[in-house]
Amino acid sequence: MVERHLKLVASRTVNRTIRPRRAANKDQRTREYLTEGEVKRLMDAAKGNRSGHRDGTMVLIAYRHGLRASELTDLRWDQVDFRTARLRVRRIKQGTPSTHPLQGD
């Protein structure tokens, strides 16, 4: 019999294994919201360009009313009622449209 220089080795991986799932958000961070101080810093950072006032206002409106980016950019002037200080929001992703009170600032 001929002696061979190659030998059979056992596989290090197991076939048909499932990769571990990504850890849940609650396990990775202590909270899933921004504090008022963090929003203030975000607004200040957004004000550092040519359209800074607009961008800072967008951050504030999104924070206060819980808007998605697409809902925020979809806002129109006819959705703002200055007489009653109300904002009508058309929700995306089959959400229910709602009316939000606007604060003075």
SVG drawing of the C-alpha trace seen along z (x, -y; Angstrom):
<svg xmlns="http://www.w3.org/2000/svg" viewBox="-58 -84 62 86">
<polyline fill="none" stroke="black" stroke-width="0.4" points="0.0,0.0 1.2,-3.5 1.6,-5.9 0.0,-9.2 1.2,-12.6 -2.4,-13.9 -4.7,-12.9 -8.3,-13.3 -9.2,-16.0 -12.5,-16.7 -14.4,-19.8 -14.2,-22.7 -17.7,-24.1 -21.0,-22.5 -23.2,-22.5 -26.5,-24.3 -25.8,-26.4 -27.6,-29.7 -25.6,-32.9 -26.2,-34.4 -28.9,-37.1 -28.2,-40.7 -28.6,-41.8 -31.8,-43.7 -31.6,-47.5 -32.5,-47.5 -29.4,-45.3 -27.1,-47.7 -28.2,-51.1 -29.9,-52.4 -32.5,-54.6 -33.9,-55.1 -34.7,-58.8 -32.8,-62.1 -32.7,-64.3 -33.5,-68.0 -29.8,-68.9 -28.9,-66.5 -31.7,-68.0 -30.3,-71.5 -26.8,-70.5 -28.2,-68.9 -30.1,-72.1 -27.0,-74.2 -25.0,-71.9 -27.7,-72.1 -27.6,-75.9 -24.0,-76.0 -24.8,-76.3 -26.6,-78.6 -30.1,-77.2 -29.3,-76.8 -32.5,-78.4 -34.6,-76.1 -32.6,-73.0 -32.7,-73.8 -36.4,-74.3 -36.8,-70.9 -34.9,-69.1 -37.1,-70.8 -40.4,-70.0 -39.3,-66.4 -38.4,-65.9 -41.5,-67.5 -44.0,-65.8 -42.2,-62.4 -42.1,-62.8 -40.2,-60.5 -37.9,-62.1 -40.3,-61.6 -43.2,-63.1 -41.0,-66.1 -40.0,-66.8 -43.6,-66.3 -44.9,-69.2 -46.6,-72.0 -47.6,-75.5 -51.3,-74.6 -50.9,-72.1 -50.0,-74.9 -52.9,-76.8 -51.4,-80.0 -54.8,-81.2 -55.2,-78.2 -51.5,-77.3 -52.0,-73.7 -50.1,-71.5 -51.9,-68.8 -49.6,-65.8 -50.2,-63.3 -48.6,-60.1 -46.6,-57.7 -46.8,-53.9 -50.5,-53.7 -50.5,-55.8 -53.4,-57.9 -53.3,-61.6 -53.2,-63.8 -53.3,-67.4 -50.6,-68.7 -50.5,-72.0 -47.6,-74.3 -45.7,-76.1 -44.6,-79.7 -41.0,-79.0"/>
</svg>
